[in-house]
Amino acid sequence: MVGEVRGVNRGELGAALRALRQASGKEAKAVARSALMSTSKLSKIETGKTAPSVADVESILTAIGVSDEVKSEYLGVVRASTTETTAWRLVRRMGVHKAQQQTRALESQMTLLRLFQPALIPGLLQTPEYIRAILSRHDLTEDVLTRTTTARLERQQVLYDSTKELHFVITENVLRWRIVSAPRMAEQIGRLIALSRLPNIDMRVVPFAAEQKDIANHAFVIRDDRTVTVETVHAELVVTDPRDVSQYVKKFEGFASVALTGDDMRSMLGSVQDDFLREQETG
């Protein structure tokens, strides 16, 4: 839903404001005039080139004509944006399925994604069974669990968008971590094999045997070399300083350089898949 927002940086906030304006059917010139700012300033805010003040955001939302509830939600995020952190308890309070919808909106705006994951199959690559297994570890009602699973599956449509360039680096540990049963793990790995053949997807696996010069601290997502999202135990952190973003890009490229790719990677996936299938047969 366009009107839902969680912790965002200025680029993501700008994209969300642009999406709200477009959904309202109002032209940028008209919104800028009502918000008492130049069309140029509005454009810079929407593209993330200018960080808007709380007053700017309030003026834009008023000009767009959003509800008081949506306005309050956005302004609350802007006031807290100096920390660039959103605690998971706040995400749960707003609705985790809504967070999935917000993430989908962000992914629709990006052109390049780099994702490193040392613990779990990345959400965009998960099967429905794997998604439910992950989400069921949280205190969610059956209705919210179903809606969040559906929202994550809808996000996966971005995988088939040829205008997007998607890079995934996972560790061998991800393939062997028992999130679902052996038969379901075999299916999940089969999905990875299939998706790895898509022309816009570069998928790599860092094997246990690879000599490591870095530490796989945690998962992170780099979007368009402009923002990095880091998931910690208690919160989600959004990194925007170019100096910090460059550190994550360097870390990603380091792991990618020692990872298996192409047919070698698919051969490894097939071997792990066979292990799960044999376990099913002897179980």
Buried (B, 14 or more C-beta within 10 A) or exposed (E): BBBBBBBBBBBBBBBBBBBBBBEBEBEBEBBBBBBEBEBEBBBBBBBBEBBBEEEBBBBBBEBBEBEEEBBEBBBEBBEEBEEBBBBBEBBBEBBBBBBBBBBBBBBBBBEEBBBBBBBBBBBBBBBEBBBBBBBEEEEBEEEBBBBBBBBBBEBBEBBEEEEBBBBBBBBBBBBEEEBBBBBBBBBBBBBBBEBBEEEBBBBBBBBEEBEEEEEBEBBBBBBBEBBBBBBEEEBBBBBBEEEEBEEBBEBBEBBBEBBBBEEEBBEBBEEBBEBBBEBBEEE
